[in-house]
Amino acid sequence: MQGNFQNEYHHLRANLLRIGAWLRQEVNTVLEPFGITQQQFNALRILRGQMNVVRSTSFSTNDLRDLLLDKSADTSRLVDRLVDKGYVLKTPCTMDSRRVNLKLSETGLQLLSEIDLKMSEMDAILGNVTEKEAQELNGFLDRLLVMSEE
């Protein structure tokens, strides 16, 4: 155990925090030329995923909030910014006037395609980890995520 850690769990927490900060910075560097934040990128990706889901009801701001990585985000304001940029379409729900339908626009879809090309380059920064090691690490992290959602 390197460093001044109380135990291996303390070491793990410190590593996860450092790696999280490093990855956030790397993603910000990729997104900056596109003029969007990580929260906006996350919302756009969720909306793209919803394009293939057959829904009997609308996909609303509340639905989006439930799927965002950052649960503290002001989802209404986030959506309004994406609408203003032309990446998201927001229409009233015909079945429930309290809800809106959110849909990724063609411009938003094109933006995500461009970002996807850059994001695939990010895989290279993890190049010193084999695919098998990545799979094992994902298994460990998935277990931690399940605990965090309980």
Backbone bond lengths (Angstrom), bond angles and torsions (degrees), N, CA, C in turn:
res aa  C-N    CA-C-N  psi(-1)  N-CA   C-N-CA  omega(-1)  CA-C   N-CA-C  phi
1 M - - - 1.454 - - 1.542 107.94 -
2 Q 1.334 115.24 116.95 1.455 120.27 179.67 1.522 109.85 -89.15
3 G 1.320 115.32 155.42 1.452 119.39 176.07 1.509 111.83 84.17
4 N 1.316 114.36 -175.45 1.455 121.15 -177.13 1.525 109.04 -103.14
5 F 1.326 116.01 73.35 1.459 121.44 -177.89 1.519 109.45 -108.32
6 Q 1.320 115.78 144.75 1.459 120.86 179.51 1.521 111.57 -69.62
7 N 1.345 116.15 -34.95 1.461 121.34 -179.49 1.534 107.94 -165.40
8 E 1.304 116.60 -178.52 1.472 120.58 -178.05 1.527 112.29 -66.99
9 Y 1.322 118.23 -30.18 1.466 120.24 178.24 1.532 110.61 -67.98
10 H 1.324 116.15 -40.55 1.461 121.55 175.80 1.532 109.30 -61.47
11 H 1.312 116.42 -43.50 1.465 122.36 178.10 1.536 110.09 -61.02
12 L 1.328 117.35 -43.93 1.458 122.50 179.32 1.529 110.74 -62.76
13 R 1.339 117.18 -45.89 1.474 120.15 178.46 1.522 110.90 -57.78
14 A 1.322 116.18 -46.16 1.468 120.47 -179.10 1.532 110.40 -62.89
15 N 1.314 116.89 -43.20 1.465 120.27 178.80 1.525 111.65 -62.73
16 L 1.324 117.76 -45.22 1.460 121.29 -179.58 1.529 110.88 -62.23
17 L 1.321 117.16 -40.95 1.466 120.50 178.62 1.527 111.38 -65.68
18 R 1.331 117.20 -43.46 1.465 120.14 179.55 1.521 111.21 -65.64
19 I 1.323 116.67 -43.39 1.464 119.92 -179.22 1.524 110.11 -67.87
20 G 1.328 117.12 -39.43 1.465 120.01 177.25 1.518 111.49 -59.91
21 A 1.325 117.30 -44.65 1.461 121.39 179.61 1.528 110.50 -64.46
22 W 1.315 116.74 -41.71 1.472 121.55 179.35 1.530 110.34 -63.54
23 L 1.324 118.14 -46.17 1.461 120.91 -179.92 1.526 111.95 -65.51
24 R 1.334 117.15 -39.36 1.474 119.88 176.61 1.525 110.44 -59.36
25 Q 1.338 116.47 -42.56 1.462 120.38 179.30 1.535 110.77 -64.44
26 E 1.314 116.99 -41.89 1.469 120.71 179.07 1.528 110.95 -62.98
27 V 1.315 117.10 -42.62 1.468 121.10 179.20 1.522 109.69 -66.68
28 N 1.342 117.55 -40.58 1.463 120.31 177.29 1.523 111.26 -59.44
29 T 1.318 116.72 -38.87 1.460 121.16 178.78 1.525 110.99 -63.16
30 V 1.320 117.08 -38.78 1.466 120.91 177.85 1.526 110.73 -69.98
31 L 1.323 118.18 -41.65 1.463 122.16 -174.51 1.523 113.92 -78.60
32 E 1.318 117.38 -25.59 1.467 120.88 -174.65 1.533 113.96 -52.79
33 P 1.338 119.98 -46.18 1.469 118.76 179.77 1.537 113.35 -63.36
34 F 1.320 117.63 -20.50 1.461 121.83 -179.62 1.532 112.22 -89.31
35 G 1.325 116.67 -8.54 1.457 121.16 176.46 1.515 114.71 71.34
36 I 1.339 117.11 29.22 1.463 119.58 176.43 1.522 110.00 -128.84
37 T 1.324 114.63 158.09 1.459 121.41 179.09 1.530 109.81 -92.80
38 Q 1.324 115.05 170.39 1.467 119.17 176.31 1.517 111.30 -62.95
39 Q 1.332 118.01 -38.33 1.465 120.55 178.15 1.523 110.32 -62.59
40 Q 1.328 116.62 -42.88 1.459 120.11 179.13 1.528 110.58 -65.20
41 F 1.318 116.66 -41.08 1.462 121.21 177.83 1.528 110.30 -61.26
42 N 1.320 116.58 -44.36 1.456 121.38 178.76 1.528 110.62 -60.45
43 A 1.331 116.56 -44.58 1.469 120.96 179.25 1.530 110.88 -62.73
44 L 1.317 117.10 -43.27 1.474 120.64 179.13 1.527 111.36 -62.50
45 R 1.316 116.87 -41.10 1.464 120.35 179.30 1.530 110.80 -65.62
46 I 1.318 117.03 -38.96 1.467 120.69 177.42 1.521 109.58 -62.58
47 L 1.331 116.34 -45.88 1.468 119.98 -179.82 1.527 111.31 -64.32
48 R 1.316 117.43 -35.50 1.466 119.54 175.54 1.524 109.91 -63.55
49 G 1.314 117.26 -40.93 1.460 121.18 177.70 1.513 112.48 -63.07
50 Q 1.321 116.74 -31.29 1.465 120.92 -179.44 1.524 112.47 -75.35
51 M 1.317 117.39 -16.13 1.468 120.74 -178.53 1.524 111.67 -61.66
52 N 1.333 116.76 -29.38 1.458 121.21 -176.74 1.523 113.09 -97.17
53 V 1.327 116.37 1.00 1.462 120.66 -178.59 1.526 108.65 -95.80
54 V 1.317 115.92 125.60 1.458 119.67 176.45 1.522 107.32 -79.99
55 R 1.328 115.85 121.62 1.458 120.36 -176.00 1.523 109.71 -120.57
56 S 1.333 115.13 140.69 1.460 119.64 174.87 1.529 110.36 -89.53
57 T 1.340 116.38 -14.56 1.461 120.99 176.82 1.527 108.36 -126.01
58 S 1.309 115.92 175.00 1.457 120.53 -179.41 1.523 110.69 -72.73
59 F 1.309 115.22 165.78 1.460 121.65 171.09 1.520 106.17 -106.44
60 S 1.322 116.14 109.66 1.459 121.50 -169.18 1.523 112.25 -101.58
61 T 1.308 113.94 177.73 1.458 121.60 175.50 1.528 110.33 -60.06
62 N 1.321 117.86 -39.97 1.469 120.83 177.90 1.521 111.36 -64.73
63 D 1.332 117.06 -39.60 1.468 120.28 176.97 1.523 110.23 -61.10
64 L 1.327 115.55 -42.39 1.468 120.65 178.94 1.518 110.32 -63.10
65 R 1.328 117.06 -45.62 1.468 121.25 -179.68 1.529 111.18 -55.91
66 D 1.327 116.56 -40.13 1.461 120.51 -179.31 1.527 112.82 -62.74
67 L 1.328 117.42 -25.68 1.463 121.42 -175.90 1.525 113.85 -101.68
68 L 1.327 117.68 -10.79 1.459 120.19 -179.41 1.522 111.59 -66.06
69 L 1.319 116.00 148.31 1.457 120.39 175.82 1.525 111.06 -67.52
70 D 1.336 116.68 -38.71 1.456 122.08 -179.90 1.523 108.84 -98.18
71 K 1.316 116.44 99.67 1.466 121.43 -176.18 1.532 112.47 -70.26
72 S 1.332 117.70 -14.66 1.458 120.07 -178.95 1.524 112.39 -89.74
73 A 1.310 117.81 1.07 1.465 121.16 -177.95 1.527 110.99 -65.26
74 D 1.314 116.05 144.68 1.460 122.01 173.18 1.529 105.94 -80.93
75 T 1.310 115.36 91.18 1.464 121.16 -170.47 1.520 112.48 -63.85
76 S 1.309 118.34 -39.29 1.468 120.61 179.45 1.520 111.01 -60.17
77 R 1.310 116.35 -46.73 1.468 120.99 179.35 1.529 110.53 -66.51
78 L 1.320 116.74 -40.37 1.461 121.74 177.63 1.526 110.33 -58.51
79 V 1.328 116.51 -46.99 1.468 120.89 179.49 1.522 110.50 -64.56
80 D 1.325 117.31 -42.37 1.463 120.20 179.94 1.528 111.27 -60.06
81 R 1.316 117.13 -39.07 1.476 119.99 178.21 1.529 110.63 -65.16
82 L 1.328 116.37 -39.97 1.471 119.83 179.22 1.527 111.22 -69.15
83 V 1.327 116.71 -34.04 1.469 120.75 175.36 1.527 109.20 -65.82
84 D 1.341 116.82 -45.92 1.464 121.47 180.00 1.531 111.76 -59.37
85 K 1.331 116.76 -33.27 1.465 120.89 179.86 1.526 112.09 -82.49
86 G 1.333 116.20 -7.26 1.459 120.08 178.31 1.518 114.36 85.47
87 Y 1.324 117.79 12.45 1.467 121.47 -177.08 1.524 113.17 -91.28
88 V 1.323 116.97 -20.19 1.459 122.17 -176.48 1.526 109.13 -132.70
89 L 1.327 114.66 142.36 1.456 121.45 174.35 1.521 107.87 -105.76
90 K 1.335 115.93 134.29 1.465 120.91 -178.91 1.524 107.14 -125.91
91 T 1.324 115.75 118.02 1.461 120.46 -179.48 1.521 109.51 -128.96
92 P 1.336 117.38 150.84 1.470 120.12 178.20 1.537 110.30 -63.32
93 C 1.305 115.40 144.42 1.462 121.13 176.54 1.525 108.58 -81.25
94 T 1.314 116.34 129.25 1.467 120.11 -178.74 1.523 111.76 -75.09
95 M 1.329 117.43 -21.35 1.458 120.94 -176.95 1.530 113.11 -90.46
96 D 1.349 116.99 -23.98 1.457 121.44 -176.92 1.524 107.70 -149.22
97 S 1.304 117.30 109.67 1.463 121.37 -174.47 1.531 113.02 -66.38
98 R 1.327 117.53 -14.21 1.464 120.34 178.56 1.523 112.21 -82.38
99 R 1.316 116.19 -10.79 1.467 120.58 -176.67 1.525 110.53 -110.22
100 V 1.314 114.32 162.10 1.456 120.55 172.33 1.523 108.03 -126.14
101 N 1.305 115.15 155.49 1.457 120.81 173.17 1.526 107.60 -94.39
102 L 1.311 116.46 127.20 1.455 121.66 174.97 1.512 108.17 -106.89
103 K 1.308 115.53 136.30 1.463 120.24 -179.83 1.518 108.55 -147.09
104 L 1.304 115.71 140.12 1.453 121.72 176.14 1.525 108.91 -70.66
105 S 1.323 117.08 131.43 1.463 121.01 178.80 1.531 109.44 -81.96
106 E 1.307 116.10 169.28 1.474 120.71 175.92 1.526 110.16 -60.91
107 T 1.325 116.64 -38.27 1.467 120.95 178.10 1.530 109.91 -63.74
108 G 1.316 116.55 -41.98 1.463 120.77 177.61 1.514 111.96 -64.27
109 L 1.321 115.86 -40.10 1.470 120.57 178.25 1.528 110.64 -63.99
110 Q 1.312 116.76 -41.55 1.461 120.95 178.71 1.528 110.70 -65.67
111 L 1.341 116.25 -41.73 1.457 120.10 177.33 1.524 110.61 -58.31
112 L 1.318 117.00 -46.23 1.465 120.28 179.99 1.525 111.31 -62.14
113 S 1.313 117.82 -37.39 1.471 120.74 177.57 1.522 110.77 -61.68
114 E 1.322 116.32 -40.90 1.465 120.32 178.45 1.529 111.01 -67.27
115 I 1.316 115.95 -42.53 1.468 119.77 179.95 1.521 110.13 -67.15
116 D 1.329 117.64 -37.75 1.466 120.92 179.08 1.522 111.60 -54.90
117 L 1.327 117.06 -38.69 1.463 120.64 178.95 1.524 110.73 -61.88
118 K 1.309 116.35 -41.90 1.471 120.91 179.00 1.524 111.50 -72.26
119 M 1.335 116.61 -38.55 1.469 119.87 -179.15 1.525 111.07 -65.67
120 S 1.314 117.20 -33.39 1.467 118.59 178.76 1.525 110.40 -64.02
121 E 1.328 116.74 -28.05 1.463 120.65 175.93 1.530 111.10 -67.26
122 M 1.324 116.40 -25.93 1.467 119.88 -179.67 1.517 111.94 -66.52
123 D 1.324 116.93 -24.98 1.463 118.90 177.53 1.522 110.54 -56.35
124 A 1.322 117.28 -29.75 1.459 121.78 -178.72 1.524 112.16 -64.51
125 I 1.341 117.61 -28.06 1.469 118.20 -179.56 1.523 111.45 -70.41
126 L 1.325 116.41 -14.91 1.460 120.50 176.50 1.531 110.74 -101.96
127 G 1.318 115.27 18.20 1.453 121.95 -173.59 1.519 116.07 -60.99
128 N 1.336 118.85 -20.03 1.461 119.27 178.97 1.527 112.47 -84.85
129 V 1.336 116.43 6.84 1.465 122.24 175.18 1.528 106.77 -113.25
130 T 1.327 116.15 128.77 1.464 118.78 178.70 1.528 109.66 -73.70
131 E 1.320 116.07 164.24 1.462 119.70 178.76 1.527 110.79 -62.20
132 K 1.326 116.85 -37.75 1.471 120.17 178.04 1.531 110.58 -65.08
133 E 1.329 117.25 -42.64 1.466 120.47 177.50 1.531 110.60 -63.80
134 A 1.329 116.92 -39.76 1.463 120.70 177.69 1.522 110.12 -62.01
135 Q 1.333 116.20 -40.83 1.466 120.48 179.04 1.525 110.41 -63.75
136 E 1.317 117.46 -43.81 1.465 121.07 178.79 1.531 110.90 -63.83
137 L 1.329 116.03 -45.95 1.460 119.90 179.90 1.527 110.61 -62.66
138 N 1.334 117.26 -40.87 1.464 120.37 176.42 1.518 111.39 -59.55
139 G 1.322 117.06 -38.32 1.464 120.48 177.06 1.517 111.83 -61.58
140 F 1.326 116.63 -44.26 1.468 120.67 178.34 1.525 110.63 -64.26
141 L 1.326 116.26 -45.77 1.462 120.33 -178.19 1.527 111.21 -66.83
142 D 1.325 117.29 -36.68 1.467 120.54 176.54 1.529 110.50 -60.07
143 R 1.336 116.85 -39.17 1.469 119.75 177.87 1.522 110.80 -63.37
144 L 1.323 116.92 -40.72 1.461 120.15 177.54 1.527 111.11 -65.46
145 L 1.331 116.85 -39.31 1.466 120.52 179.39 1.518 111.79 -63.96
146 V 1.318 117.07 -39.47 1.463 120.47 178.56 1.521 109.38 -61.09
147 M 1.330 117.07 -41.81 1.459 120.47 178.71 1.526 110.38 -64.61
148 S 1.333 117.79 -36.86 1.463 120.58 -176.96 1.514 112.73 -71.99
149 E 1.330 117.22 -20.56 1.455 121.55 -178.24 1.518 112.76 -94.60
150 E 1.312 117.27 -1.89 1.474 120.74 179.96 1.492 111.88 -80.91
